[in-house]
Amino acid sequence: MQKRTKYQERIIKNYYQNLEDISLQKLQEHITELYLEEGKARERRWKHIINALEKLEVKPDVIAKLRANDNPAELAELVRKLLARK
């Protein structure tokens, strides 16, 4: 295995330090797309959203409720609260 350079190590370190911010950013983008999608594309989008919510350590019962309601506005409200928590 190749040894990483200091530059590569710094990039990896910064990525993991900012993982929560990155996940929130992606989640916001997914919500925008969720408003526009229908059918199978919407189902695929929800899989990405659920994955992002799990990375942010949102409780499984909250995720299940959001998924069951399928309401982007409720999801956006949760993201607003997560952003305020930071």
Secondary structure as UniProt FT lines:
FT   HELIX           6..17
FT   HELIX           19..36
FT   HELIX           39..55
FT   TURN            56..57
FT   HELIX           60..69
FT   HELIX           72..85
//
